[in-house]
């Protein structure tokens, strides 16, 4: 599996460092793991937690890329748009 999450979070930090007035960042669809459902992530899993932590650290509203997610069974993966606020609540 190839994850772009670390690179996206790095670019997020650079964006806020270069443009400190930024209050909201929207990421491109399926940017984190690509278009294949085999890379679906659990909802409220490590990727979503990393996004929450980054948003809180940087003090921004973050709308991470919609990605494939599952709640109980990886075979039931669906594309799910999410939002992460500075307080960590969707």
C-alpha positions in Angstrom: 0.0 0.0 0.0 1.3 3.5 -0.8 0.0 6.2 1.5 0.3 9.9 0.7 -0.8 10.9 4.2 2.7 11.9 5.4 3.4 14.0 2.3 0.0 15.7 2.5 0.5 16.6 6.2 3.9 17.9 5.4 2.5 20.1 2.6 -0.2 21.2 5.0 2.4 22.4 7.4 4.3 24.2 4.7 1.1 25.9 3.4 0.3 27.2 6.9 3.9 28.3 7.5 4.0 30.2 4.2 0.5 31.6 4.4 -0.3 32.1 8.1 -3.6 33.7 7.4 -5.0 30.4 6.0 -7.9 29.2 8.1 -9.2 26.3 6.0 -7.6 23.8 3.8 -9.4 21.4 1.4 -7.6 18.4 0.1 -8.1 16.8 -3.3 -10.5 13.8 -3.6 -8.8 10.4 -2.9 -5.4 12.1 -2.4 -4.6 10.1 0.7 -4.7 6.5 -0.8 -5.9 6.7 -4.4 -8.9 5.3 -6.1 -8.8 1.6 -5.1 -11.1 0.3 -2.5 -8.5 -2.2 -1.3 -6.8 0.7 0.5 -9.9 1.6 2.4 -9.2 2.8 5.9 -11.2 2.3 9.1 -13.4 5.2 10.1 -11.9 7.0 13.0 -8.6 5.2 12.4 -5.0 6.4 12.3 -5.4 8.5 9.2 -8.4 10.4 10.5 -6.6 10.8 13.9 -3.5 12.2 12.2 -5.7 14.7 10.3 -7.4 15.8 13.5 -4.0 16.2 15.3 -2.6 18.3 12.4 -5.7 20.5 12.3 -5.5 21.1 16.1 -1.7 21.7 16.0 -2.0 24.2 13.1 -5.2 25.9 14.4 -7.1 25.4 11.1 -10.2 23.9 9.6 -9.2 20.8 7.6 -11.4 19.1 5.0 -9.3 16.1 4.2 -9.7 14.3 0.9 -12.7 12.0 0.7 -11.4 8.5 0.8 -12.7 5.0 0.9 -13.6 4.0 4.4 -15.3 1.2 6.2 -16.9 0.9 9.6 -16.8 -2.8 10.3 -16.0 -4.8 7.2 -13.3 -3.8 4.6 -15.5 -5.4 1.9 -18.1 -2.7 2.5 -15.9 0.2 1.7 -17.5 3.4 0.5 -16.2 6.9 -0.4 -16.7 9.1 2.6 -16.2 12.9 2.7 -15.0 14.1 6.1 -14.3 17.3 7.8 -11.9 17.9 10.6 -12.1 21.1 12.7 -9.5 22.6 15.0 -11.4 21.0 17.9 -11.3 17.6 16.2 -15.1 17.2 15.7 -16.4 16.4 12.2 
